[in-house]
Amino acid sequence: MRVLLQHLAHARSGDKGNTSNISVFAYEPEFYDLLKAQLTAERFKDFYRGVIKGEVLRYEVDNIQAMNFVAHGALGGGVSRSLCLDNYGKALSAAILGFEIDVPEHLQGKLLGRHLL
């Protein structure tokens, strides 16, 4: 079953200059392996289709079931230089929650908001 990332994780963000920093935290330890396998740096960048102009680096923080994505060239030249308000870090972190993840049947009962699916 494909579900939105928002049912498996939450995201936090920050930005500095033209770089956005987005962390994704699994709600359950069982979801973390799914996230690591499916939310790669390449798929993360592709999800934003042209918004992120530079490299995306992914750092895994296994002890807290989180991944930190550092997206270079993601903010239209930087917050103070960009005319595109939607590209700021908080908007980018909210958008990634729309990324689709394949969830096996045995984990579907743990999904947040599963009654909405």
BANUSE-428362 format. One record per atom (N, C-alpha, C): x, y, z; residue in one letter; atom name. Coordinates in steps of 0.2 Angstrom, whole numbers. Each point is the difference from the previous one (the first is absolute). Layout:
% BANUSE-428362
   east  north     up  code  site
      X      Y      Z     A    CA
...
This chain:
% BANUSE-428362
   east  north     up  code  site
      4     -6      0     M     N
     -4      6      0     M    CA
      4      6      0     M     C
     -1      5     -4     R     N
      4      6     -1     R    CA
     -4      5      5     R     C
      4      3      4     V     N
     -3      6      4     V    CA
      5      6      0     V     C
     -3      5      2     L     N
      4      6      1     L    CA
      5      0      6     L     C
      5      3     -1     L     N
      5      0      5     L    CA
     -2      2      7     L     C
     -5      5      0     Q     N
     -3      3      6     Q    CA
     -3     -5      5     Q     C
     -2     -6     -3     H     N
     -2     -5      4     H    CA
      5     -5      4     H     C
      6      1     -2     L     N
      6     -3      2     L    CA
      5      4      4     L     C
      0      6     -1     A     N
      5      5      2     A    CA
     -2      7      1     A     C
      4      4      3     H     N
     -1      7      0     H    CA
      7      3     -2     H     C
      0      7     -2     A     N
      6      3     -2     A    CA
      1      7      3     A     C
      6      1      1     R     N
      2      7      2     R    CA
      5      3     -5     R     C
      1      6      1     S     N
      4      3     -5     S    CA
      4      7      2     S     C
      5      2     -4     G     N
      3      6      1     G    CA
      3      2     -6     G     C
      2      6     -1     D     N
      4      2     -6     D    CA
      5      5      2     D     C
      5      0     -4     K     N
      6      5      1     K    CA
      3      1     -7     K     C
     -1      7     -2     G     N
      3      1     -7     G    CA
     -5     -3     -5     G     C
      3     -4     -4     N     N
     -3     -3     -6     N    CA
     -1     -7      2     N     C
      1     -2      6     T     N
      0     -7      2     T    CA
     -6     -2      5     T     C
     -4     -5     -2     S     N
     -6     -2      5     S    CA
      2     -6      3     S     C
     -1     -1      6     N     N
      1     -6      5     N    CA
     -6     -2      2     N     C
     -2     -7     -2     I     N
     -6     -3      1     I    CA
      1     -6      4     I     C
     -3     -1      6     S     N
      1     -7      3     S    CA
     -7     -3      0     S     C
      0     -7     -1     V     N
     -6     -4      0     V    CA
      1     -5      6     V     C
     -5      0      4     F     N
      0     -4      6     F    CA
     -6     -5      0     F     C
      2     -7      0     A     N
     -5     -5      0     A    CA
     -4      0      6     A     C
     -6     -1      0     Y     N
     -5     -1      6     Y    CA
      1     -6      4     Y     C
      2     -5     -4     E     N
      1     -7      3     E    CA
      7     -3     -2     E     C
      4     -3      4     P     N
      6     -3     -2     P    CA
     -1     -5     -6     P     C
     -5     -3     -1     E     N
     -2     -5     -5     E    CA
      0      4     -7     E     C
     -2      7      0     F     N
      0      3     -6     F    CA
      7      3     -3     F     C
      4      0      5     Y     N
      7      3     -2     Y    CA
      3     -4     -6     Y     C
      0     -6      0     D     N
      3     -4     -5     D    CA
     -3      1     -7     D     C
     -7      1      0     L     N
     -4      2     -6     L    CA
      3      7     -3     L     C
      0      4      5     L     N
      2      7     -2     L    CA
      7      0     -3     L     C
      5     -4      3     K     N
      7      0     -2     K    CA
      0     -3     -7     K     C
     -4     -5     -1     A     N
      0     -4     -7     A    CA
     -3      5     -5     A     C
     -5      3      1     Q     N
     -4      3     -5     Q    CA
      1      8     -1     Q     C
      2      3      6     L     N
      1      8     -1     L    CA
      8      1      0     L     C
      2     -1     -6     T     N
      7      1     -1     T    CA
      2      7     -2     T     C
      6      2      0     A     N
      1      7     -2     A    CA
     -2      1     -7     A     C
      1     -5     -5     E     N
     -2      1     -7     E    CA
     -8      1      0     E     C
     -3     -4      3     R     N
     -8      1      0     R    CA
     -2      6      3     R     C
      3      2      6     F     N
     -1      6      3     F    CA
      0      6     -5     F     C
      6      0     -3     K     N
      1      6     -5     K    CA
     -5      0     -6     K     C
     -1     -6     -2     D     N
     -5     -1     -6     D    CA
     -7      2      2     D     C
     -2     -1      7     F     N
     -6      2      2     F    CA
     -2      7     -1     F     C
      6      4      1     Y     N
     -1      8     -1     Y    CA
      1      2     -7     Y     C
      1     -4     -5     R     N
      0      1     -7     R    CA
      3      7     -2     R     C
      6      1      0     G     N
      3      6     -2     G    CA
      0      6      5     G     C
     -3     -1      6     V     N
      1      5      5     V    CA
      7      0      3     V     C
      2     -6      1     I     N
      7      0      3     I    CA
      5     -1     -6     I     C
      4      5      0     K     N
      5      1     -6     K    CA
      7     -4      2     K     C
      1     -1      6     G     N
      7     -3      2     G    CA
     -1     -7      2     G     C
      5     -2      4     E     N
      1     -7      2     E    CA
     -5      0      7     E     C
     -2     -7      1     V     N
     -4     -1      6     V    CA
      4     -6      3     V     C
      2      2      6     L     N
      3     -5      5     L    CA
     -4     -3      5     L     C
      0     -7      1     R     N
     -4     -3      5     R    CA
      4     -2      6     R     C
     -2      2      6     Y     N
      4     -3      6     Y    CA
     -5     -4      4     Y     C
      2     -6      2     E     N
     -4     -4      4     E    CA
      1      0      7     E     C
     -5      1      4     V     N
      1      1      7     V    CA
     -4     -6      4     V     C
      3     -6     -1     D     N
     -3     -6      2     D    CA
     -3      0      7     D     C
      4      3      5     N     N
     -2     -1      7     N    CA
     -7      4      1     N     C
     -2      4     -4     I     N
     -6      4      1     I    CA
     -5     -1     -6     I     C
      2     -5     -4     Q     N
     -4     -2     -6     Q    CA
     -2      6     -4     Q     C
      5      4     -2     A     N
      0      6     -4     A    CA
      5      0     -6     A     C
     -2      4     -5     M     N
      4      1     -5     M    CA
      0      8     -1     M     C
      6      3     -1     N     N
      1      7     -2     N    CA
      2      1     -7     N     C
     -3      4     -4     F     N
      1      1     -6     F    CA
      3      7     -1     F     C
      5      1     -3     V     N
      3      7     -1     V    CA
      0      1     -7     V     C
     -4      5     -2     A     N
     -2      1     -7     A    CA
      4      7     -2     A     C
      5      0     -4     H     N
      3      6     -2     H    CA
     -3      2     -6     H     C
      0      7     -1     G     N
     -3      3     -6     G    CA
     -8     -1      0     G     C
     -3      0      6     A     N
     -7     -1      1     A    CA
     -4      6      1     A     C
      3      6      1     L     N
     -4      6      3     L    CA
      0      6     -5     L     C
      1     -2     -6     G     N
      0      6     -5     G    CA
      5      5      1     G     C
      6     -2      2     G     N
      5      5      1     G    CA
      1      2      8     G     C
     -5     -2      4     G     N
      0      2      7     G    CA
     -6      3      2     G     C
     -2      0      6     V     N
     -6      3      2     V    CA
     -1      7     -1     V     C
      6      4      1     S     N
      0      7      0     S    CA
      0      2     -8     S     C
      2     -4     -4     R     N
      1      1     -7     R    CA
     -6     -2     -5     R     C
     -4     -5      3     S     N
     -5     -3     -4     S    CA
     -7      4      0     S     C
     -3      0     -6     L     N
     -7      2      0     L    CA
     -5     -5      1     L     C
      2     -6      1     C     N
     -4     -6      0     C    CA
     -1     -2      7     C     C
     -5      2      4     L     N
     -1     -1      7     L    CA
     -1     -8      1     L     C
     -3     -3     -5     D     N
     -2     -7      2     D    CA
      6     -5      0     D     C
      6      2     -2     N     N
      6     -4      1     N    CA
      3      0      6     N     C
     -2      4      5     Y     N
      4      0      6     Y    CA
     -1     -7      4     Y     C
      5     -1      4     G     N
      1     -7      3     G    CA
     -7     -3      3     G     C
     -4      4      3     K     N
     -6     -2      3     K    CA
     -5     -3     -5     K     C
      0      4     -6     A     N
     -5     -3     -5     A    CA
      3     -6     -3     A     C
      6      0     -1     L     N
      3     -6     -3     L    CA
     -1     -6      5     L     C
      1      1      6     S     N
     -1     -6      5     S    CA
     -7     -2      0     S     C
     -5      4      0     A     N
     -7     -2     -1     A    CA
     -1     -3     -6     A     C
      3      1     -6     A     N
     -2     -3     -6     A    CA
      3     -7      0     A     C
      5     -2      3     I     N
      3     -6      0     I    CA
     -5     -5      3     I     C
     -4      2      5     L     N
     -5     -4      3     L    CA
     -5     -3     -5     L     C
      0      2     -6     G     N
     -4     -2     -6     G    CA
      3     -6     -4     G     C
      6     -1      2     F     N
      4     -6     -3     F    CA
     -3     -6      1     F     C
     -1     -5     -5     E     N
     -3     -6      1     E    CA
      5     -6      2     E     C
     -2     -4      5     I     N
      4     -5      2     I    CA
     -5     -7      0     I     C
      4     -5     -3     D     N
     -4     -7      0     D    CA
      1     -3      7     D     C
     -6     -1      3     V     N
      0     -3      7     V    CA
     -3     -7      0     V     C
      4     -5      2     P     N
     -3     -7      0     P    CA
     -6     -1      5     P     C
     -4     -5     -2     E     N
     -6      0      4     E    CA
      1     -1      8     E     C
      5     -4      2     H     N
      1     -1      7     H    CA
      1      7      4     H     C
      2      5     -3     L     N
      1      7      3     L    CA
     -5      5     -1     L     C
     -5     -2     -4     Q     N
     -6      5     -1     Q    CA
     -4      2      6     Q     C
      0     -4      5     G     N
     -4      1      6     G    CA
      4      5      4     G     C
      6      2     -1     K     N
      4      5      4     K    CA
      0      7     -3     K     C
     -3      0     -6     L     N
      0      7     -3     L    CA
     -4      5      3     L     C
      3      6      1     L     N
     -3      6      3     L    CA
     -6      2     -5     L     C
     -6      1      3     G     N
     -5      2     -4     G    CA
     -3     -5     -5     G     C
      1     -7      1     R     N
     -1     -5     -4     R    CA
     -8      0     -2     R     C
     -4      2      5     H     N
     -7      0     -1     H    CA
     -2      5     -6     H     C
      5      4     -2     L     N
     -2      5     -6     L    CA
      2     -3     -7     L     C
      4     -6      1     L     N
      2     -3     -7     L    CA
     -6     -3     -4     L     C
